[in-house]
Amino acid sequence: MKLQNILRQIRRADQEYHLIEDGDKIAVALSGGKDSMLLFLALSQYQKFKNKNFELYGIHVDVGFEDFDHEAMTEFAKKHVLNLHIAKTDIFRILQMDKNRSNSGKIQCSLCSTLKKGVLFEKAKKLGCKKVAFGHHGDDAIETLFLNMIHGSKVSIFSPKQYMSRMDMYALRPMIYLKEQEIIDTCKENEIPSVRRVCPNDGFTERQEIKEFLQTLYRKYPMAQDNFLTSLSNCDQVSLWSPDRKKR
């Protein structure tokens, strides 16, 4: 898939949710995976669009995994003249403490995410950024919807543009209209690298289970993926129970 197709969907999200404004300083949360690496490159190309005057920074939060290799990420940034910042942390050491492990002895994904986001937003602020862009795509949104219904008893997903009041910053998700397979195909065609994952929990999370469940569902009902994606913004046809809470 050509990079132009990715840019077309990013522009659609930008126009519909007013993600990027003139003079913005935007940080990309760069994990080193395919989604964030593609987003970093695509937004650098989006800067060339008419009336798109914004600055772009890539921020990678180094959790402290010994086997994590930054070389592919740094070489990628050099090749495409991208502004990359690597924030070194002791997060992995903190996660390994007995008091921070789950009852089964595993590293807590939620705690790891919270600690990484704290470092990410602080670094973004130091760079003068008011917005942080994440590489979440449409399939991530569908998975989040199912996880929230299963564990939270609520029909909700993350927003394309979300104000983080505690940090006084915005979280952006410019790739919400893209499917994961489109991202995979684009990365292959454009030789966009990704860093090998070294997290011990990788592949053993509830999100991975939902992903596999949905893939099984899509094989049986091929139209379901597109319909799920459309339903996420189909606000005119939301029909949920609305109990009368007034006392009688």
ABEGO torsion letter per residue (X at the ends): XBAAAAAAAAAAAAAAAGABBBGBBBBBBBAGBAAAAAAAAAAAAAAABBGBBBBBBBBBBBAGBAABBAAAAAAAAAAAGBBBBBBBBAAAAAAABAAABBAAGBBBAAAAAAAAAAAAAAAAAAAGBABBBBABBAAAAAAAAAAAAAAAGBBBBBBABBBBAAAGBBBBBAAAABBAAAAAAAAAAAGBBBBBBABAABGABAAAAAAAAAAAAAAABAAAAAAAAAAAABAAABBBBBBBABBX
